């Protein structure tokens, strides 16, 4: 019943290793961890495609339910069951996505002790700003995950309500409102996440510009 906006989720690749000073081991180590972080998140592409496909299927089913005749209970139950299965699959893929993000964060946090070893004040400040933006990005992703999974639960409640024999019309409308509000919350937290992704990419580029 919704389409998740991927926006600028993906990190940009760093410049080649040759751009770093050959005799600066700290810069080389930082570069290595940044590249490994990007590589881990590149694995998200397939997962997000699977999620998006199921979101579209869910949307199609919802529209079909809306167009059903009032007394076509068998078809309604069949469609609602199918929609719930899609929701469960989306939840599984979200768990997979979250694990990938956690692995990315573990790799990225290896930069922290290296930043403290940087003696150049300007480079150190740039690294600290970049690091803080990325940590805020991971926090923003957790908000995306929490709101998205909450939305899945709200959608599942709605479909289960629709399958009840004694459907309470007021309850259905309340559930629809709750689902719609959950979409708005997802859009808000995803915008923050995308903003933090862009901020990190910009700050990372500034750091690389300072060592080339």
C-alpha positions as CSV (number, residue, x, y, z in Angstrom):
1,X,0.0,0.0,0.0
2,X,3.0,2.3,-0.2
3,X,6.2,2.9,-2.1
4,X,9.3,3.4,-0.1
5,X,11.3,6.4,-1.4
6,X,15.0,5.2,-1.8
7,X,16.2,8.7,-2.6
8,X,19.9,9.2,-2.0
9,X,20.4,6.2,0.3
10,X,23.6,4.9,-1.4
11,X,27.0,6.1,-0.4
12,X,29.4,7.5,-3.1
13,X,32.6,5.6,-3.8
14,X,35.7,7.3,-2.5
15,X,38.5,8.4,-4.8
16,X,41.2,5.9,-5.7
17,X,43.8,5.0,-3.1
18,X,46.4,6.7,-5.2
19,X,45.0,10.0,-4.1
20,X,46.2,9.4,-0.6
21,X,49.7,10.2,0.5
22,X,51.8,7.0,0.0
23,X,53.6,7.5,3.2
24,X,50.6,8.2,5.4
25,X,49.4,5.0,6.9
26,X,46.5,6.6,8.7
27,X,45.1,8.0,5.5
28,X,45.4,4.6,3.8
29,X,43.7,2.9,6.7
30,X,40.9,5.4,6.7
31,X,40.5,5.0,2.9
32,X,40.3,1.2,3.3
33,X,37.6,1.3,6.0
34,X,35.6,3.9,4.0
35,X,35.7,1.7,0.9
36,X,34.8,-1.4,2.9
37,X,31.8,0.5,4.3
38,X,30.6,1.4,0.8
39,X,31.1,-2.1,-0.4
40,X,28.9,-3.5,2.4
41,X,26.1,-1.1,1.6
42,X,26.3,-1.9,-2.1
43,X,24.7,-5.3,-1.1
44,X,21.5,-3.4,-0.2
45,X,20.6,-2.9,-3.9
46,X,19.1,-6.3,-4.4
47,X,17.3,-6.3,-1.0
48,X,15.7,-2.9,-1.7
49,X,14.6,-4.1,-5.1
50,X,12.8,-7.0,-3.5
51,X,11.1,-4.7,-1.0
52,X,10.0,-2.3,-3.8
53,X,8.6,-5.2,-5.8
54,X,6.5,-6.3,-2.9
55,X,5.4,-2.8,-2.1
56,X,4.1,-2.5,-5.7
57,X,2.3,-5.9,-5.4
58,X,0.7,-4.7,-2.1
59,X,-0.5,-1.5,-3.8
60,X,-2.0,-3.5,-6.6
61,X,-3.8,-5.8,-4.2
62,X,-5.1,-2.9,-2.1
63,X,-6.5,-1.2,-5.2
64,X,-8.2,-4.4,-6.2
65,X,-9.8,-4.7,-2.8
66,X,-11.1,-1.2,-3.0
67,X,-12.8,-2.1,-6.4
68,X,-14.4,-5.3,-5.1
69,X,-18.2,-5.7,-4.9
70,X,-19.4,-5.5,-1.3
71,X,-20.6,-9.1,-1.1
72,X,-17.5,-10.7,-2.6
73,X,-16.1,-11.9,0.7
74,X,-14.2,-14.9,-0.7
75,X,-12.2,-12.8,-3.0
76,X,-11.6,-10.2,-0.3
77,X,-10.3,-12.9,2.1
78,X,-8.0,-14.3,-0.7
79,X,-6.6,-10.9,-1.5
80,X,-6.1,-9.9,2.1
81,X,-4.3,-13.2,2.8
82,X,-2.0,-12.6,-0.1
83,X,-1.3,-9.0,1.1
84,X,-0.4,-10.3,4.6
85,X,2.0,-12.7,3.0
86,X,3.6,-9.9,1.1
87,X,3.9,-7.8,4.3
88,X,5.6,-10.7,6.1
89,X,8.1,-11.0,3.2
90,X,8.8,-7.2,3.3
91,X,9.4,-7.5,7.0
92,X,12.0,-10.3,6.4
93,X,13.8,-8.2,3.8
94,X,13.8,-5.2,6.1
95,X,15.5,-7.4,8.7
96,X,18.1,-8.3,6.1
97,X,18.6,-4.7,5.2
98,X,19.0,-3.7,8.8
99,X,21.7,-6.4,9.3
100,X,23.6,-5.0,6.4
101,X,23.4,-1.5,7.8
102,X,24.7,-2.8,11.2
103,X,27.6,-4.5,9.4
104,X,28.3,-1.2,7.6
105,X,28.2,0.7,11.0
106,X,30.6,-1.8,12.6
107,X,33.1,-1.3,9.8
108,X,32.7,2.5,9.8
109,X,33.3,2.8,13.5
110,X,36.8,1.4,13.0
111,X,37.7,5.0,11.8
112,X,37.2,6.5,15.3
113,X,40.6,5.5,16.8
114,X,42.3,6.4,13.5
115,X,40.8,9.9,13.5
116,X,42.3,10.6,17.0
117,X,45.7,9.7,15.5
118,X,45.5,12.3,12.8
119,X,47.9,15.2,13.7
120,X,46.8,17.7,11.0
121,X,44.2,19.9,12.7
122,X,42.3,20.7,9.5
123,X,42.2,17.1,8.3
124,X,41.1,15.9,11.8
125,X,38.3,18.4,11.9
126,X,37.1,17.3,8.5
127,X,37.2,13.6,9.6
128,X,35.3,14.4,12.8
129,X,32.6,16.2,10.9
130,X,32.3,13.3,8.4
131,X,32.2,10.7,11.2
132,X,29.5,12.6,13.1
133,X,27.3,12.9,10.0
134,X,27.6,9.2,9.3
135,X,26.7,8.2,12.9
136,X,23.7,10.5,12.7
137,X,22.9,8.7,9.4
138,X,22.9,5.3,11.1
139,X,20.7,6.7,13.8
140,X,18.3,8.0,11.1
141,X,18.2,4.6,9.5
142,X,17.1,3.1,12.8
143,X,14.2,5.5,12.7
144,X,13.4,4.4,9.2
145,X,13.5,0.8,10.2
146,X,11.3,1.4,13.3
147,X,8.7,3.4,11.4
148,X,8.6,1.0,8.5
149,X,8.1,-2.1,10.6
150,X,5.4,-0.3,12.6
151,X,3.7,0.6,9.3
152,X,3.8,-3.1,8.3
153,X,2.1,-4.0,11.6
154,X,-0.6,-1.4,11.0
155,X,-1.2,-2.7,7.5
156,X,-1.5,-6.2,8.7
157,X,-4.0,-5.2,11.3
158,X,-6.1,-3.5,8.6
159,X,-6.1,-6.5,6.4
160,X,-7.1,-8.7,9.3
161,X,-10.0,-6.3,10.1
162,X,-11.2,-6.5,6.5
163,X,-11.5,-10.3,6.8
164,X,-13.7,-10.3,9.8
165,X,-17.3,-11.4,9.3
166,X,-18.7,-8.6,11.5
167,X,-16.6,-5.8,9.9
168,X,-16.8,-2.6,12.0
169,X,-16.8,0.2,9.4
170,X,-15.6,2.8,11.9
171,X,-12.7,0.6,12.9
172,X,-11.7,0.1,9.3
173,X,-11.5,3.8,8.7
174,X,-9.5,4.3,11.9
175,X,-7.1,1.6,10.7
176,X,-6.8,3.3,7.3
177,X,-6.0,6.6,9.0
178,X,-3.3,4.9,11.1
179,X,-1.7,3.3,8.0
180,X,-1.8,6.6,6.2
181,X,-0.2,8.4,9.1
182,X,2.5,5.7,9.2
183,X,3.4,6.5,5.6
184,X,3.8,10.2,6.5
185,X,6.1,9.2,9.3
186,X,8.2,7.0,7.0
187,X,8.5,9.8,4.5
188,X,9.7,12.2,7.2
189,X,12.4,9.9,8.7
190,X,13.5,8.8,5.2
191,X,14.0,12.4,4.2
192,X,16.2,12.9,7.3
193,X,18.2,9.7,6.3
194,X,18.6,10.9,2.8
195,X,19.8,14.3,4.0
196,X,22.4,12.7,6.2
197,X,23.6,10.5,3.3
198,X,24.1,13.6,1.2
199,X,25.8,15.4,4.0
200,X,28.2,12.5,4.6
201,X,29.0,12.2,0.9
202,X,29.8,16.0,0.8
203,X,32.0,15.9,3.9
204,X,33.8,12.8,2.8
205,X,34.6,14.6,-0.5
206,X,35.9,17.6,1.4
207,X,38.2,15.3,3.4
208,X,39.6,13.6,0.2
209,X,40.1,17.0,-1.4
210,X,42.3,17.9,1.6
211,X,44.6,15.0,1.1
212,X,45.0,15.1,-2.7
